[in-house]
Amino acid sequence: MIPLAPFLVVSAALVAIGVFGALTRRSALGILMSIELIINAAALNLVAFSQHIRTSDAESTAGQMFALFAMAIAAAAAAVGLSIVICIYRNSKTVNVDKIDLMRW
């Protein structure tokens, strides 16, 4: 059986880096990349727990399938997020979230 602790440590490190990056970045692209790190940490947890709690062959792929769905959703979210960033850049000529005041009148 594969030990679970190293995967959880790596996942916790990815979440910590992602949260730190999302809270400290000024660029919208950096914030999107940080959010992707957090989603990848969740996918890593799904696969690690799936392998750790494996009871039969039918249930051993559940974590991998959920991780694939999480990656597909993350890709769709990245596409939508990048399209929003491009639209904001066209209007305000910056992707710096401190400078964007599009919702103000």
C-alpha positions in Angstrom: 0.0 0.0 0.0 1.2 3.5 -0.9 1.8 5.8 2.1 -0.7 8.7 2.2 1.3 11.3 4.1 3.7 12.4 1.3 0.8 13.1 -1.0 -1.1 15.1 1.6 2.1 17.1 2.4 2.5 18.0 -1.3 -1.2 18.8 -1.6 -1.1 21.0 1.5 1.9 22.8 0.0 0.1 23.4 -3.3 -2.9 24.8 -1.5 -0.7 27.1 0.7 1.2 28.3 -2.4 -2.1 28.8 -4.3 -3.8 30.7 -1.5 -0.7 32.9 -1.0 -0.5 33.6 -4.7 -4.2 34.4 -5.0 -4.1 36.8 -2.1 -0.8 38.6 -3.0 -0.8 38.8 -6.8 -1.9 42.0 -8.5 -2.2 40.5 -12.0 -5.4 38.7 -12.9 -3.4 36.0 -14.8 -1.4 35.3 -11.6 -4.6 34.9 -9.6 -6.0 32.5 -12.2 -2.8 30.4 -12.1 -3.0 30.3 -8.2 -6.6 29.1 -8.4 -5.5 26.4 -10.8 -2.9 25.3 -8.2 -5.6 24.9 -5.6 -7.8 22.8 -8.0 -4.8 20.6 -8.8 -4.2 20.0 -5.1 -7.8 18.9 -4.7 -7.3 16.5 -7.7 -4.2 15.1 -6.1 -6.1 14.5 -2.9 -8.8 12.7 -4.8 -6.4 10.3 -6.4 -4.3 9.7 -3.2 -7.4 8.9 -1.1 -8.8 6.7 -3.9 -5.6 4.6 -3.9 -5.4 4.6 -0.1 -9.0 3.4 0.5 -9.1 1.0 -2.4 -11.3 -2.0 -1.5 -12.1 -3.5 -4.9 -11.1 -3.0 -8.5 -14.4 -1.3 -9.4 -14.0 1.3 -6.7 -10.3 1.9 -7.3 -10.9 4.2 -10.3 -13.4 6.5 -8.6 -10.8 9.0 -7.4 -9.2 9.1 -10.8 -12.5 9.8 -12.5 -13.3 12.6 -10.1 -9.9 14.0 -10.7 -10.4 14.0 -14.5 -13.8 15.8 -14.0 -12.1 18.3 -11.8 -9.4 18.9 -14.5 -12.1 19.3 -17.2 -14.0 21.8 -15.0 -10.7 23.6 -14.3 -9.9 23.9 -18.0 -13.4 25.3 -18.7 -13.0 27.8 -15.8 -9.6 28.8 -17.1 -11.0 29.4 -20.6 -13.9 31.5 -19.2 -11.5 33.4 -16.8 -9.0 34.1 -19.6 -11.8 35.4 -21.9 -13.0 37.7 -19.1 -9.4 39.0 -18.6 -9.1 39.6 -22.3 -12.3 41.6 -22.4 -11.3 43.6 -19.3 -7.9 44.3 -21.0 -9.5 45.6 -24.1 -11.6 48.1 -22.1 -9.1 49.2 -19.5 -5.7 48.4 -21.1 -4.5 46.6 -17.9 -4.8 43.3 -16.1 -3.8 44.7 -12.8 -6.7 44.1 -10.5 -5.9 47.2 -8.4 -6.4 49.4 -11.4 -9.6 47.8 -12.7 -12.7 49.8 -11.7 -15.0 48.6 -14.4 -18.0 48.2 -12.0 -17.8 51.8 -10.7 -19.8 54.5 -12.4 
